[in-house]
Amino acid sequence: MRKDTSTNALNEKQIRDSCGMAYSLNIIGGRWKPAILCRLSYGLMRYSELKKSIEGISERMLVAQLKELEKDKVIERLVYPEVPPRVEYKLTALGLTMKPMLAAMSDWGNLHRQQVNAVDEQTKVVY
């Protein structure tokens, strides 16, 4: 854990506070958040469904990422008073406004992957 007063932390805060893109990427960035947001963009999901649908994510990491997204008001955690307890997650109204951005990022990522792979295929040398 770095100190809040370190130069690195202060620089990061300054960039986040002055650039909307940096602020957005801070919220949705990381290895697992895009996968979580993608699944929740299709609608309400139970915790166990999320866990099963994201291959390779540990329970600890899923819980941590869900808590961060909830803290950032992007998702909502719904707990039903049942035995056993049922927990579901959904995008908040603010989170729903991210759908066009997430779709555009997905489209661009697929386009980039396609073009880079095509260039890589053309430049392969067979010995």
MIBATI-218694 format. One record per atom (N, C-alpha, C): residue number from 0; residue in one letter; atom name; x, y negated, z. Coordinates in steps of 0.05 Angstrom, whole numbers, plus 5000, padded with zeros to 4 digits. Example, Ala and Ser with C-alpha at 12.3 -4.5 7.8 and 13.67 -1.06 7.14 Angstrom:
! residues 2
+-----+------+------+------+------+------+
| pos | code | site |    X |    Y |    Z |
+-----+------+------+------+------+------+
|   0 |    A |    N | 5264 | 5114 | 5156 |
|   0 |    A |   CA | 5246 | 5090 | 5156 |
|   0 |    A |    C | 5264 | 5066 | 5156 |
|   1 |    S |    N | 5257 | 5045 | 5142 |
|   1 |    S |   CA | 5273 | 5021 | 5143 |
|   1 |    S |    C | 5258 | 4999 | 5157 |
+-----+------+------+------+------+------+
! end
This chain:
! residues 127
+-----+------+------+------+------+------+
| pos | code | site |    X |    Y |    Z |
+-----+------+------+------+------+------+
|   0 |    M |    N | 5017 | 5024 | 5000 |
|   0 |    M |   CA | 5000 | 5000 | 5000 |
|   0 |    M |    C | 5018 | 4975 | 5000 |
|   1 |    R |    N | 5013 | 4958 | 4981 |
|   1 |    R |   CA | 5030 | 4934 | 4980 |
|   1 |    R |    C | 5016 | 4911 | 4996 |
|   2 |    K |    N | 5033 | 4892 | 5004 |
|   2 |    K |   CA | 5022 | 4870 | 5019 |
|   2 |    K |    C | 5006 | 4851 | 5001 |
|   3 |    D |    N | 4985 | 4840 | 5013 |
|   3 |    D |   CA | 4968 | 4821 | 4998 |
|   3 |    D |    C | 4983 | 4796 | 4990 |
|   4 |    T |    N | 5005 | 4790 | 5004 |
|   4 |    T |   CA | 5020 | 4766 | 4999 |
|   4 |    T |    C | 5044 | 4771 | 4981 |
|   5 |    S |    N | 5048 | 4795 | 4971 |
|   5 |    S |   CA | 5070 | 4800 | 4953 |
|   5 |    S |    C | 5066 | 4785 | 4927 |
|   6 |    T |    N | 5088 | 4780 | 4914 |
|   6 |    T |   CA | 5087 | 4766 | 4888 |
|   6 |    T |    C | 5070 | 4781 | 4868 |
|   7 |    N |    N | 5073 | 4807 | 4868 |
|   7 |    N |   CA | 5058 | 4824 | 4849 |
|   7 |    N |    C | 5028 | 4822 | 4855 |
|   8 |    A |    N | 5020 | 4823 | 4880 |
|   8 |    A |   CA | 4992 | 4821 | 4887 |
|   8 |    A |    C | 4981 | 4793 | 4881 |
|   9 |    L |    N | 4996 | 4773 | 4886 |
|   9 |    L |   CA | 4987 | 4745 | 4880 |
|   9 |    L |    C | 4984 | 4741 | 4850 |
|  10 |    N |    N | 5003 | 4751 | 4834 |
|  10 |    N |   CA | 5001 | 4749 | 4805 |
|  10 |    N |    C | 4977 | 4764 | 4794 |
|  11 |    E |    N | 4972 | 4788 | 4805 |
|  11 |    E |   CA | 4949 | 4803 | 4796 |
|  11 |    E |    C | 4923 | 4788 | 4803 |
|  12 |    K |    N | 4921 | 4777 | 4827 |
|  12 |    K |   CA | 4898 | 4762 | 4835 |
|  12 |    K |    C | 4894 | 4737 | 4817 |
|  13 |    Q |    N | 4915 | 4724 | 4810 |
|  13 |    Q |   CA | 4913 | 4700 | 4793 |
|  13 |    Q |    C | 4903 | 4707 | 4766 |
|  14 |    I |    N | 4913 | 4729 | 4754 |
|  14 |    I |   CA | 4904 | 4737 | 4728 |
|  14 |    I |    C | 4875 | 4745 | 4729 |
|  15 |    R |    N | 4867 | 4761 | 4749 |
|  15 |    R |   CA | 4839 | 4770 | 4752 |
|  15 |    R |    C | 4820 | 4746 | 4755 |
|  16 |    D |    N | 4829 | 4726 | 4771 |
|  16 |    D |   CA | 4812 | 4703 | 4776 |
|  16 |    D |    C | 4809 | 4685 | 4752 |
|  17 |    S |    N | 4828 | 4686 | 4733 |
|  17 |    S |   CA | 4827 | 4667 | 4711 |
|  17 |    S |    C | 4820 | 4679 | 4684 |
|  18 |    C |    N | 4818 | 4706 | 4683 |
|  18 |    C |   CA | 4813 | 4719 | 4657 |
|  18 |    C |    C | 4790 | 4739 | 4661 |
|  19 |    G |    N | 4768 | 4735 | 4646 |
|  19 |    G |   CA | 4745 | 4752 | 4648 |
|  19 |    G |    C | 4751 | 4781 | 4640 |
|  20 |    M |    N | 4769 | 4784 | 4619 |
|  20 |    M |   CA | 4776 | 4811 | 4610 |
|  20 |    M |    C | 4791 | 4826 | 4631 |
|  21 |    A |    N | 4810 | 4812 | 4644 |
|  21 |    A |   CA | 4826 | 4825 | 4665 |
|  21 |    A |    C | 4808 | 4833 | 4688 |
|  22 |    Y |    N | 4789 | 4815 | 4694 |
|  22 |    Y |   CA | 4770 | 4821 | 4716 |
|  22 |    Y |    C | 4753 | 4846 | 4709 |
|  23 |    S |    N | 4743 | 4847 | 4685 |
|  23 |    S |   CA | 4727 | 4870 | 4676 |
|  23 |    S |    C | 4743 | 4896 | 4677 |
|  24 |    L |    N | 4768 | 4894 | 4666 |
|  24 |    L |   CA | 4785 | 4918 | 4666 |
|  24 |    L |    C | 4792 | 4927 | 4694 |
|  25 |    N |    N | 4794 | 4909 | 4713 |
|  25 |    N |   CA | 4799 | 4916 | 4740 |
|  25 |    N |    C | 4776 | 4932 | 4752 |
|  26 |    I |    N | 4752 | 4926 | 4744 |
|  26 |    I |   CA | 4728 | 4940 | 4754 |
|  26 |    I |    C | 4725 | 4967 | 4740 |
|  27 |    I |    N | 4728 | 4969 | 4714 |
|  27 |    I |   CA | 4723 | 4994 | 4700 |
|  27 |    I |    C | 4747 | 5010 | 4693 |
|  28 |    G |    N | 4771 | 4999 | 4699 |
|  28 |    G |   CA | 4796 | 5012 | 4691 |
|  28 |    G |    C | 4802 | 5036 | 4709 |
|  29 |    G |    N | 4821 | 5052 | 4699 |
|  29 |    G |   CA | 4830 | 5075 | 4713 |
|  29 |    G |    C | 4824 | 5100 | 4697 |
|  30 |    R |    N | 4831 | 5123 | 4708 |
|  30 |    R |   CA | 4828 | 5148 | 4694 |
|  30 |    R |    C | 4799 | 5158 | 4694 |
|  31 |    W |    N | 4784 | 5154 | 4716 |
|  31 |    W |   CA | 4758 | 5167 | 4719 |
|  31 |    W |    C | 4734 | 5149 | 4716 |
|  32 |    K |    N | 4737 | 5123 | 4722 |
|  32 |    K |   CA | 4714 | 5106 | 4721 |
|  32 |    K |    C | 4700 | 5105 | 4694 |
|  33 |    P |    N | 4715 | 5104 | 4671 |
|  33 |    P |   CA | 4701 | 5104 | 4646 |
|  33 |    P |    C | 4683 | 5129 | 4642 |
|  34 |    A |    N | 4694 | 5152 | 4651 |
|  34 |    A |   CA | 4678 | 5177 | 4648 |
|  34 |    A |    C | 4653 | 5176 | 4666 |
|  35 |    I |    N | 4656 | 5166 | 4689 |
|  35 |    I |   CA | 4633 | 5163 | 4707 |
|  35 |    I |    C | 4612 | 5144 | 4695 |
|  36 |    L |    N | 4621 | 5121 | 4686 |
|  36 |    L |   CA | 4603 | 5101 | 4675 |
|  36 |    L |    C | 4589 | 5112 | 4649 |
|  37 |    C |    N | 4604 | 5126 | 4633 |
|  37 |    C |   CA | 4593 | 5138 | 4609 |
|  37 |    C |    C | 4570 | 5157 | 4616 |
|  38 |    R |    N | 4574 | 5174 | 4635 |
|  38 |    R |   CA | 4552 | 5193 | 4643 |
|  38 |    R |    C | 4528 | 5178 | 4654 |
|  39 |    L |    N | 4533 | 5158 | 4671 |
|  39 |    L |   CA | 4511 | 5144 | 4684 |
|  39 |    L |    C | 4497 | 5125 | 4665 |
|  40 |    S |    N | 4510 | 5119 | 4642 |
|  40 |    S |   CA | 4496 | 5102 | 4623 |
|  40 |    S |    C | 4473 | 5116 | 4610 |
|  41 |    Y |    N | 4472 | 5143 | 4612 |
|  41 |    Y |   CA | 4450 | 5158 | 4601 |
|  41 |    Y |    C | 4427 | 5161 | 4621 |
|  42 |    G |    N | 4432 | 5153 | 4646 |
|  42 |    G |   CA | 4411 | 5155 | 4666 |
|  42 |    G |    C | 4420 | 5166 | 4693 |
|  43 |    L |    N | 4401 | 5169 | 4710 |
|  43 |    L |   CA | 4405 | 5178 | 4737 |
|  43 |    L |    C | 4418 | 5206 | 4738 |
|  44 |    M |    N | 4438 | 5209 | 4756 |
|  44 |    M |   CA | 4451 | 5235 | 4758 |
|  44 |    M |    C | 4456 | 5242 | 4788 |
|  45 |    R |    N | 4452 | 5267 | 4794 |
|  45 |    R |   CA | 4459 | 5277 | 4821 |
|  45 |    R |    C | 4490 | 5279 | 4823 |
|  46 |    Y |    N | 4499 | 5278 | 4848 |
|  46 |    Y |   CA | 4528 | 5280 | 4852 |
|  46 |    Y |    C | 4539 | 5305 | 4840 |
|  47 |    S |    N | 4526 | 5328 | 4845 |
|  47 |    S |   CA | 4536 | 5353 | 4834 |
|  47 |    S |    C | 4537 | 5354 | 4804 |
|  48 |    E |    N | 4517 | 5341 | 4791 |
|  48 |    E |   CA | 4517 | 5339 | 4761 |
|  48 |    E |    C | 4541 | 5323 | 4751 |
|  49 |    L |    N | 4547 | 5301 | 4765 |
|  49 |    L |   CA | 4570 | 5285 | 4758 |
|  49 |    L |    C | 4596 | 5301 | 4760 |
|  50 |    K |    N | 4598 | 5315 | 4783 |
|  50 |    K |   CA | 4622 | 5331 | 4788 |
|  50 |    K |    C | 4627 | 5352 | 4766 |
|  51 |    K |    N | 4605 | 5365 | 4759 |
|  51 |    K |   CA | 4607 | 5386 | 4738 |
|  51 |    K |    C | 4613 | 5375 | 4711 |
|  52 |    S |    N | 4603 | 5351 | 4705 |
|  52 |    S |   CA | 4606 | 5340 | 4678 |
|  52 |    S |    C | 4633 | 5327 | 4673 |
|  53 |    I |    N | 4648 | 5322 | 4694 |
|  53 |    I |   CA | 4674 | 5309 | 4690 |
|  53 |    I |    C | 4696 | 5329 | 4697 |
|  54 |    E |    N | 4706 | 5342 | 4676 |
|  54 |    E |   CA | 4726 | 5363 | 4680 |
|  54 |    E |    C | 4752 | 5352 | 4691 |
|  55 |    G |    N | 4762 | 5365 | 4712 |
|  55 |    G |   CA | 4788 | 5357 | 4723 |
|  55 |    G |    C | 4787 | 5338 | 4747 |
|  56 |    I |    N | 4764 | 5326 | 4752 |
|  56 |    I |   CA | 4763 | 5306 | 4774 |
|  56 |    I |    C | 4760 | 5321 | 4801 |
|  57 |    S |    N | 4775 | 5313 | 4821 |
|  57 |    S |   CA | 4772 | 5325 | 4847 |
|  57 |    S |    C | 4749 | 5312 | 4862 |
|  58 |    E |    N | 4739 | 5325 | 4882 |
|  58 |    E |   CA | 4717 | 5314 | 4898 |
|  58 |    E |    C | 4726 | 5288 | 4911 |
|  59 |    R |    N | 4750 | 5288 | 4922 |
|  59 |    R |   CA | 4760 | 5265 | 4936 |
|  59 |    R |    C | 4761 | 5241 | 4917 |
|  60 |    M |    N | 4771 | 5245 | 4892 |
|  60 |    M |   CA | 4773 | 5224 | 4873 |
|  60 |    M |    C | 4746 | 5214 | 4864 |
|  61 |    L |    N | 4727 | 5233 | 4859 |
|  61 |    L |   CA | 4700 | 5225 | 4851 |
|  61 |    L |    C | 4687 | 5207 | 4872 |
|  62 |    V |    N | 4689 | 5216 | 4897 |
|  62 |    V |   CA | 4678 | 5200 | 4919 |
|  62 |    V |    C | 4690 | 5173 | 4920 |
|  63 |    A |    N | 4717 | 5171 | 4918 |
|  63 |    A |   CA | 4731 | 5145 | 4919 |
|  63 |    A |    C | 4722 | 5127 | 4896 |
|  64 |    Q |    N | 4721 | 5137 | 4872 |
|  64 |    Q |   CA | 4713 | 5121 | 4849 |
|  64 |    Q |    C | 4684 | 5112 | 4851 |
|  65 |    L |    N | 4667 | 5130 | 4860 |
|  65 |    L |   CA | 4638 | 5122 | 4864 |
|  65 |    L |    C | 4636 | 5100 | 4885 |
|  66 |    K |    N | 4651 | 5102 | 4906 |
|  66 |    K |   CA | 4650 | 5081 | 4927 |
|  66 |    K |    C | 4660 | 5054 | 4916 |
|  67 |    E |    N | 4681 | 5055 | 4899 |
|  67 |    E |   CA | 4691 | 5030 | 4888 |
|  67 |    E |    C | 4670 | 5018 | 4869 |
|  68 |    L |    N | 4658 | 5034 | 4852 |
|  68 |    L |   CA | 4638 | 5024 | 4834 |
|  68 |    L |    C | 4613 | 5014 | 4848 |
|  69 |    E |    N | 4607 | 5026 | 4870 |
|  69 |    E |   CA | 4584 | 5017 | 4887 |
|  69 |    E |    C | 4591 | 4990 | 4900 |
|  70 |    K |    N | 4616 | 4988 | 4910 |
|  70 |    K |   CA | 4625 | 4963 | 4923 |
|  70 |    K |    C | 4624 | 4940 | 4903 |
|  71 |    D |    N | 4630 | 4946 | 4877 |
|  71 |    D |   CA | 4630 | 4926 | 4856 |
|  71 |    D |    C | 4603 | 4921 | 4845 |
|  72 |    K |    N | 4582 | 4933 | 4857 |
|  72 |    K |   CA | 4554 | 4929 | 4849 |
|  72 |    K |    C | 4548 | 4938 | 4820 |
|  73 |    V |    N | 4563 | 4958 | 4811 |
|  73 |    V |   CA | 4559 | 4969 | 4784 |
|  73 |    V |    C | 4540 | 4994 | 4785 |
|  74 |    I |    N | 4543 | 5009 | 4806 |
|  74 |    I |   CA | 4525 | 5032 | 4809 |
|  74 |    I |    C | 4511 | 5031 | 4836 |
|  75 |    E |    N | 4490 | 5046 | 4838 |
|  75 |    E |   CA | 4474 | 5048 | 4863 |
|  75 |    E |    C | 4473 | 5077 | 4872 |
|  76 |    R |    N | 4476 | 5081 | 4897 |
|  76 |    R |   CA | 4474 | 5108 | 4910 |
|  76 |    R |    C | 4447 | 5110 | 4923 |
|  77 |    L |    N | 4432 | 5131 | 4914 |
|  77 |    L |   CA | 4406 | 5136 | 4925 |
|  77 |    L |    C | 4407 | 5161 | 4942 |
|  78 |    V |    N | 4400 | 5159 | 4968 |
|  78 |    V |   CA | 4401 | 5181 | 4986 |
|  78 |    V |    C | 4372 | 5187 | 4994 |
|  79 |    Y |    N | 4364 | 5212 | 4990 |
|  79 |    Y |   CA | 4336 | 5220 | 4996 |
|  79 |    Y |    C | 4337 | 5235 | 5023 |
|  80 |    P |    N | 4319 | 5228 | 5041 |
|  80 |    P |   CA | 4318 | 5241 | 5068 |
|  80 |    P |    C | 4306 | 5269 | 5066 |
|  81 |    E |    N | 4321 | 5287 | 5055 |
|  81 |    E |   CA | 4312 | 5315 | 5053 |
|  81 |    E |    C | 4333 | 5333 | 5066 |
|  82 |    V |    N | 4325 | 5358 | 5069 |
|  82 |    V |   CA | 4345 | 5378 | 5079 |
|  82 |    V |    C | 4346 | 5399 | 5058 |
|  83 |    P |    N | 4369 | 5404 | 5045 |
|  83 |    P |   CA | 4394 | 5389 | 5048 |
|  83 |    P |    C | 4391 | 5361 | 5034 |
|  84 |    P |    N | 4407 | 5342 | 5042 |
|  84 |    P |   CA | 4405 | 5315 | 5031 |
|  84 |    P |    C | 4411 | 5315 | 5001 |
|  85 |    R |    N | 4395 | 5299 | 4987 |
|  85 |    R |   CA | 4399 | 5296 | 4958 |
|  85 |    R |    C | 4410 | 5268 | 4953 |
|  86 |    V |    N | 4432 | 5267 | 4937 |
|  86 |    V |   CA | 4444 | 5241 | 4931 |
|  86 |    V |    C | 4445 | 5238 | 4900 |
|  87 |    E |    N | 4435 | 5215 | 4891 |
|  87 |    E |   CA | 4436 | 5209 | 4862 |
|  87 |    E |    C | 4449 | 5182 | 4858 |
|  88 |    Y |    N | 4459 | 5179 | 4834 |
|  88 |    Y |   CA | 4473 | 5154 | 4826 |
|  88 |    Y |    C | 4460 | 5143 | 4801 |
|  89 |    K |    N | 4459 | 5117 | 4798 |
|  89 |    K |   CA | 4450 | 5104 | 4774 |
|  89 |    K |    C | 4463 | 5077 | 4771 |
|  90 |    L |    N | 4463 | 5067 | 4746 |
|  90 |    L |   CA | 4474 | 5040 | 4742 |
|  90 |    L |    C | 4454 | 5020 | 4754 |
|  91 |    T |    N | 4465 | 4999 | 4765 |
|  91 |    T |   CA | 4449 | 4977 | 4775 |
|  91 |    T |    C | 4440 | 4960 | 4751 |
|  92 |    A |    N | 4424 | 4940 | 4756 |
|  92 |    A |   CA | 4417 | 4921 | 4735 |
|  92 |    A |    C | 4442 | 4908 | 4723 |
|  93 |    L |    N | 4461 | 4901 | 4740 |
|  93 |    L |   CA | 4486 | 4890 | 4731 |
|  93 |    L |    C | 4502 | 4911 | 4715 |
|  94 |    G |    N | 4502 | 4936 | 4725 |
|  94 |    G |   CA | 4516 | 4957 | 4711 |
|  94 |    G |    C | 4504 | 4962 | 4683 |
|  95 |    L |    N | 4478 | 4960 | 4681 |
|  95 |    L |   CA | 4465 | 4964 | 4655 |
|  95 |    L |    C | 4474 | 4943 | 4634 |
|  96 |    T |    N | 4482 | 4919 | 4643 |
|  96 |    T |   CA | 4492 | 4899 | 4625 |
|  96 |    T |    C | 4519 | 4907 | 4612 |
|  97 |    M |    N | 4532 | 4927 | 4624 |
|  97 |    M |   CA | 4558 | 4937 | 4614 |
|  97 |    M |    C | 4555 | 4956 | 4590 |
|  98 |    K |    N | 4531 | 4966 | 4586 |
|  98 |    K |   CA | 4527 | 4987 | 4565 |
|  98 |    K |    C | 4537 | 4978 | 4537 |
|  99 |    P |    N | 4531 | 4954 | 4528 |
|  99 |    P |   CA | 4541 | 4946 | 4501 |
|  99 |    P |    C | 4572 | 4945 | 4501 |
| 100 |    M |    N | 4584 | 4935 | 4523 |
| 100 |    M |   CA | 4613 | 4933 | 4524 |
| 100 |    M |    C | 4625 | 4961 | 4524 |
| 101 |    L |    N | 4614 | 4979 | 4540 |
| 101 |    L |   CA | 4624 | 5007 | 4541 |
| 101 |    L |    C | 4621 | 5021 | 4514 |
| 102 |    A |    N | 4598 | 5016 | 4500 |
| 102 |    A |   CA | 4594 | 5028 | 4473 |
| 102 |    A |    C | 4615 | 5017 | 4453 |
| 103 |    A |    N | 4619 | 4990 | 4455 |
| 103 |    A |   CA | 4639 | 4978 | 4436 |
| 103 |    A |    C | 4667 | 4989 | 4442 |
| 104 |    M |    N | 4674 | 4992 | 4467 |
| 104 |    M |   CA | 4700 | 5003 | 4474 |
| 104 |    M |    C | 4703 | 5032 | 4465 |
| 105 |    S |    N | 4682 | 5047 | 4467 |
| 105 |    S |   CA | 4682 | 5075 | 4458 |
| 105 |    S |    C | 4685 | 5076 | 4427 |
| 106 |    D |    N | 4670 | 5059 | 4413 |
| 106 |    D |   CA | 4672 | 5058 | 4384 |
| 106 |    D |    C | 4700 | 5051 | 4375 |
| 107 |    W |    N | 4711 | 5030 | 4388 |
| 107 |    W |   CA | 4738 | 5021 | 4381 |
| 107 |    W |    C | 4759 | 5043 | 4387 |
| 108 |    G |    N | 4756 | 5056 | 4410 |
| 108 |    G |   CA | 4775 | 5078 | 4417 |
| 108 |    G |    C | 4774 | 5101 | 4397 |
| 109 |    N |    N | 4750 | 5108 | 4388 |
| 109 |    N |   CA | 4747 | 5129 | 4368 |
| 109 |    N |    C | 4759 | 5121 | 4342 |
| 110 |    L |    N | 4755 | 5096 | 4334 |
| 110 |    L |   CA | 4766 | 5086 | 4309 |
| 110 |    L |    C | 4797 | 5086 | 4310 |
| 111 |    H |    N | 4807 | 5075 | 4333 |
| 111 |    H |   CA | 4836 | 5074 | 4336 |
| 111 |    H |    C | 4848 | 5102 | 4335 |
| 112 |    R |    N | 4836 | 5121 | 4350 |
| 112 |    R |   CA | 4846 | 5148 | 4351 |
| 112 |    R |    C | 4847 | 5160 | 4323 |
| 113 |    Q |    N | 4826 | 5156 | 4308 |
| 113 |    Q |   CA | 4823 | 5166 | 4281 |
| 113 |    Q |    C | 4845 | 5155 | 4263 |
| 114 |    Q |    N | 4849 | 5129 | 4264 |
| 114 |    Q |   CA | 4869 | 5116 | 4247 |
| 114 |    Q |    C | 4897 | 5123 | 4254 |
| 115 |    V |    N | 4903 | 5125 | 4280 |
| 115 |    V |   CA | 4930 | 5132 | 4289 |
| 115 |    V |    C | 4936 | 5161 | 4281 |
| 116 |    N |    N | 4916 | 5179 | 4285 |
| 116 |    N |   CA | 4920 | 5207 | 4278 |
| 116 |    N |    C | 4924 | 5210 | 4248 |
| 117 |    A |    N | 4910 | 5194 | 4232 |
| 117 |    A |   CA | 4913 | 5195 | 4203 |
| 117 |    A |    C | 4941 | 5186 | 4195 |
| 118 |    V |    N | 4951 | 5165 | 4207 |
| 118 |    V |   CA | 4978 | 5156 | 4201 |
| 118 |    V |    C | 4998 | 5176 | 4210 |
| 119 |    D |    N | 4994 | 5188 | 4233 |
| 119 |    D |   CA | 5013 | 5209 | 4243 |
| 119 |    D |    C | 5013 | 5233 | 4225 |
| 120 |    E |    N | 4990 | 5240 | 4214 |
| 120 |    E |   CA | 4989 | 5263 | 4195 |
| 120 |    E |    C | 5004 | 5257 | 4169 |
| 121 |    Q |    N | 5002 | 5232 | 4160 |
| 121 |    Q |   CA | 5016 | 5224 | 4135 |
| 121 |    Q |    C | 5046 | 5222 | 4139 |
| 122 |    T |    N | 5055 | 5216 | 4162 |
| 122 |    T |   CA | 5084 | 5213 | 4166 |
| 122 |    T |    C | 5098 | 5238 | 4177 |
| 123 |    K |    N | 5083 | 5260 | 4180 |
| 123 |    K |   CA | 5096 | 5285 | 4189 |
| 123 |    K |    C | 5114 | 5295 | 4167 |
| 124 |    V |    N | 5137 | 5304 | 4176 |
| 124 |    V |   CA | 5157 | 5315 | 4157 |
| 124 |    V |    C | 5158 | 5345 | 4163 |
| 125 |    V |    N | 5155 | 5360 | 4142 |
| 125 |    V |   CA | 5156 | 5390 | 4145 |
| 125 |    V |    C | 5184 | 5399 | 4136 |
| 126 |    Y |    N | 5198 | 5413 | 4153 |
| 126 |    Y |   CA | 5224 | 5423 | 4146 |
| 126 |    Y |    C | 5223 | 5452 | 4138 |
+-----+------+------+------+------+------+
! end
